[in-house]
């Protein structure tokens, strides 16, 4: 039972990091829009998409019973 908890805690930590990546992506995309910097905007949008996708994948329960 303890091995399952350790595995779940690492997934929670990585999902929290993914949330902060998504928040940084929002900030970068807003900065890109405000200061007319298309590279910031594109990288910000990519960070938002990647962060949200990782967050959802990490907190989804797996098929083999990993909770």
N, CA, C and O atoms as a DFTB+ gen file, in Angstrom:
268 C
 N C O
     1  1       0.813      -1.189       0.000
     2  2       0.000       0.000       0.000
     3  2       0.864       1.263       0.000
     4  3       0.475       2.274      -0.585
     5  1       2.019       1.217       0.643
     6  2       2.871       2.399       0.700
     7  2       3.475       2.720      -0.660
     8  3       3.659       3.895      -0.980
     9  1       3.787       1.712      -1.470
    10  2       4.345       1.938      -2.794
    11  2       3.375       2.668      -3.704
    12  3       3.782       3.477      -4.537
    13  1       2.099       2.382      -3.544
    14  2       1.082       3.063      -4.352
    15  2       1.014       4.530      -3.970
    16  3       0.869       5.389      -4.839
    17  1       1.116       4.826      -2.696
    18  2       1.027       6.209      -2.246
    19  2       2.209       7.030      -2.757
    20  3       2.028       8.183      -3.149
    21  1       3.400       6.466      -2.761
    22  2       4.575       7.190      -3.239
    23  2       4.434       7.483      -4.722
    24  3       4.781       8.576      -5.169
    25  1       3.933       6.529      -5.490
    26  2       3.748       6.727      -6.909
    27  2       2.709       7.813      -7.173
    28  3       2.867       8.611      -8.097
    29  1       1.657       7.849      -6.376
    30  2       0.620       8.866      -6.545
    31  2       1.136      10.249      -6.170
    32  3       0.789      11.237      -6.818
    33  1       1.953      10.327      -5.139
    34  2       2.473      11.627      -4.718
    35  2       3.354      12.246      -5.796
    36  3       3.311      13.458      -6.005
    37  1       4.142      11.444      -6.474
    38  2       4.988      11.999      -7.528
    39  2       4.138      12.491      -8.691
    40  3       4.456      13.512      -9.302
    41  1       3.072      11.783      -8.999
    42  2       2.173      12.237     -10.063
    43  2       1.502      13.548      -9.682
    44  3       1.290      14.403     -10.542
    45  1       1.168      13.719      -8.417
    46  2       0.551      14.965      -7.964
    47  2       1.541      16.109      -8.045
    48  3       1.173      17.218      -8.435
    49  1       2.786      15.861      -7.686
    50  2       3.819      16.899      -7.761
    51  2       4.037      17.325      -9.204
    52  3       4.114      18.519      -9.493
    53  1       4.137      16.358     -10.115
    54  2       4.331      16.695     -11.530
    55  2       3.118      17.396     -12.120
    56  3       3.266      18.254     -12.991
    57  1       1.927      17.048     -11.663
    58  2       0.741      17.744     -12.161
    59  2       0.688      19.172     -11.634
    60  3       0.214      20.066     -12.335
    61  1       1.165      19.403     -10.415
    62  2       1.224      20.769      -9.893
    63  2       2.228      21.605     -10.685
    64  3       1.988      22.784     -10.946
    65  1       3.347      20.998     -11.064
    66  2       4.319      21.695     -11.908
    67  2       3.702      22.022     -13.262
    68  3       3.950      23.094     -13.815
    69  1       2.899      21.102     -13.800
    70  2       2.232      21.336     -15.084
    71  2       1.260      22.505     -14.990
    72  3       1.110      23.263     -15.948
    73  1       0.603      22.658     -13.853
    74  2      -0.304      23.800     -13.663
    75  2       0.481      25.104     -13.686
    76  3       0.044      26.081     -14.294
    77  1       1.639      25.126     -13.029
    78  2       2.441      26.346     -13.032
    79  2       3.014      26.644     -14.415
    80  3       3.177      27.809     -14.779
    81  1       3.319      25.612     -15.179
    82  2       3.761      25.820     -16.566
    83  2       2.631      26.451     -17.373
    84  3       2.865      27.362     -18.167
    85  1       1.412      25.970     -17.172
    86  2       0.266      26.541     -17.882
    87  2       0.043      28.000     -17.476
    88  3      -0.268      28.837     -18.324
    89  1       0.198      28.307     -16.198
    90  2       0.047      29.695     -15.749
    91  2       1.134      30.595     -16.329
    92  3       0.866      31.734     -16.709
    93  1       2.346      30.087     -16.393
    94  2       3.423      30.864     -17.017
    95  2       3.153      31.058     -18.506
    96  3       3.486      32.101     -19.068
    97  1       2.555      30.064     -19.139
    98  2       2.188      30.194     -20.541
    99  2       1.129      31.255     -20.764
   100  3       1.172      31.988     -21.752
   101  1       0.177      31.336     -19.845
   102  2      -0.832      32.399     -19.941
   103  2      -0.175      33.767     -19.816
   104  3      -0.493      34.688     -20.568
   105  1       0.745      33.893     -18.861
   106  2       1.438      35.174     -18.680
   107  2       2.273      35.523     -19.916
   108  3       2.305      36.681     -20.334
   109  1       2.941      34.538     -20.495
   110  2       3.763      34.797     -21.681
   111  2       2.902      35.176     -22.879
   112  3       3.277      36.052     -23.658
   113  1       1.761      34.529     -23.031
   114  2       0.908      34.865     -24.168
   115  2       0.292      36.250     -24.009
   116  3       0.134      36.976     -24.991
   117  1      -0.053      36.617     -22.791
   118  2      -0.569      37.979     -22.563
   119  2       0.519      39.008     -22.827
   120  3       0.261      40.052     -23.425
   121  1       1.743      38.711     -22.378
   122  2       2.852      39.630     -22.649
   123  2       3.085      39.767     -24.152
   124  3       3.333      40.866     -24.648
   125  1       3.007      38.658     -24.867
   126  2       3.178      38.702     -26.312
   127  2       2.109      39.516     -27.008
   128  3       2.383      40.199     -27.995
   129  1       0.891      39.445     -26.497
   130  2      -0.186      40.239     -27.088
   131  2      -0.042      41.721     -26.762
   132  3      -0.288      42.574     -27.615
   133  1       0.356      42.028     -25.533
   134  2       0.462      43.434     -25.126
   135  2       1.619      44.150     -25.799
   136  3       1.475      45.302     -26.208
   137  1       2.754      43.497     -25.920
   138  2       3.953      44.138     -26.447
   139  2       4.249      43.778     -27.895
   140  3       5.343      44.041     -28.394
   141  1       3.274      43.175     -28.568
   142  2       3.388      42.826     -29.986
   143  2       4.640      41.982     -30.260
   144  3       5.456      42.304     -31.124
   145  1       4.760      40.907     -29.504
   146  2       5.865      39.959     -29.662
   147  2       5.276      38.593     -30.006
   148  3       4.882      37.847     -29.109
   149  1       5.212      38.263     -31.281
   150  2       4.547      37.013     -31.670
   151  2       5.232      35.754     -31.142
   152  3       4.564      34.745     -30.918
   153  1       6.553      35.793     -30.938
   154  2       7.231      34.606     -30.412
   155  2       6.789      34.303     -28.984
   156  3       6.562      33.144     -28.637
   157  1       6.666      35.342     -28.154
   158  2       6.169      35.138     -26.792
   159  2       4.768      34.552     -26.822
   160  3       4.446      33.646     -26.052
   161  1       3.941      35.073     -27.713
   162  2       2.572      34.589     -27.803
   163  2       2.522      33.116     -28.198
   164  3       1.789      32.334     -27.594
   165  1       3.301      32.738     -29.212
   166  2       3.282      31.355     -29.681
   167  2       3.834      30.389     -28.628
   168  3       3.271      29.316     -28.409
   169  1       4.928      30.771     -27.983
   170  2       5.476      29.913     -26.938
   171  2       4.536      29.847     -25.731
   172  3       4.433      28.808     -25.079
   173  1       3.865      30.938     -25.440
   174  2       2.906      30.937     -24.340
   175  2       1.731      30.019     -24.606
   176  3       1.303      29.275     -23.723
   177  1       1.214      30.070     -25.814
   178  2       0.102      29.180     -26.170
   179  2       0.549      27.725     -26.128
   180  3      -0.197      26.865     -25.661
   181  1       1.756      27.437     -26.611
   182  2       2.275      26.068     -26.564
   183  2       2.443      25.593     -25.116
   184  3       2.175      24.432     -24.805
   185  1       2.887      26.495     -24.235
   186  2       3.050      26.130     -22.824
   187  2       1.698      25.875     -22.168
   188  3       1.575      24.969     -21.344
   189  1       0.690      26.654     -22.518
   190  2      -0.646      26.432     -21.955
   191  2      -1.184      25.080     -22.404
   192  3      -1.698      24.312     -21.590
   193  1      -1.070      24.787     -23.690
   194  2      -1.578      23.512     -24.207
   195  2      -0.820      22.338     -23.588
   196  3      -1.429      21.353     -23.169
   197  1       0.496      22.442     -23.531
   198  2       1.300      21.371     -22.942
   199  2       1.044      21.192     -21.454
   200  3       0.956      20.062     -20.971
   201  1       0.924      22.292     -20.725
   202  2       0.677      22.206     -19.287
   203  2      -0.668      21.600     -18.956
   204  3      -0.775      20.769     -18.054
   205  1      -1.694      22.011     -19.678
   206  2      -3.027      21.463     -19.422
   207  2      -3.082      19.991     -19.817
   208  3      -3.678      19.182     -19.105
   209  1      -2.469      19.637     -20.942
   210  2      -2.464      18.235     -21.370
   211  2      -1.730      17.348     -20.364
   212  3      -2.202      16.258     -20.041
   213  1      -0.586      17.804     -19.871
   214  2       0.147      17.022     -18.872
   215  2      -0.623      16.910     -17.568
   216  3      -0.619      15.856     -16.932
   217  1      -1.282      17.982     -17.167
   218  2      -2.086      17.962     -15.946
   219  2      -3.189      16.916     -16.047
   220  3      -3.397      16.131     -15.122
   221  1      -3.887      16.911     -17.165
   222  2      -4.988      15.955     -17.338
   223  2      -4.453      14.526     -17.405
   224  3      -5.032      13.628     -16.794
   225  1      -3.371      14.301     -18.129
   226  2      -2.834      12.949     -18.253
   227  2      -2.283      12.420     -16.933
   228  3      -2.416      11.232     -16.639
   229  1      -1.668      13.290     -16.138
   230  2      -1.085      12.835     -14.881
   231  2      -2.132      12.530     -13.821
   232  3      -1.913      11.647     -12.991
   233  1      -3.239      13.215     -13.821
   234  2      -4.246      12.952     -12.792
   235  2      -5.324      11.981     -13.235
   236  3      -6.224      11.664     -12.457
   237  1      -5.252      11.502     -14.473
   238  2      -6.178      10.481     -14.939
   239  2      -5.771       9.142     -14.352
   240  3      -4.587       8.807     -14.386
   241  1      -6.701       8.362     -13.815
   242  2      -6.327       7.036     -13.323
   243  2      -5.954       6.124     -14.488
   244  3      -6.549       6.195     -15.564
   245  1      -4.973       5.277     -14.260
   246  2      -4.513       4.392     -15.324
   247  2      -5.313       3.099     -15.334
   248  3      -6.072       2.818     -14.407
   249  1      -5.138       2.332     -16.370
   250  2      -5.905       1.102     -16.556
   251  2      -5.469       0.000     -15.597
   252  3      -6.286      -0.848     -15.239
   253  1      -4.207      -0.014     -15.170
   254  2      -3.706      -1.106     -14.343
   255  2      -3.986      -0.931     -12.851
   256  3      -3.438      -1.669     -12.032
   257  1      -4.813       0.016     -12.496
   258  2      -5.200       0.182     -11.104
   259  2      -4.366       1.148     -10.315
   260  3      -4.538       1.238      -9.099
   261  1      -3.462       1.884     -10.946
   262  2      -2.644       2.884     -10.253
   263  2      -3.521       4.054      -9.872
   264  3      -4.100       4.705     -10.741
   265  1      -3.628       4.330      -8.581
   266  2      -4.502       5.430      -8.146
   267  2      -3.705       6.635      -7.772
   268  3      -4.275       7.655      -7.383
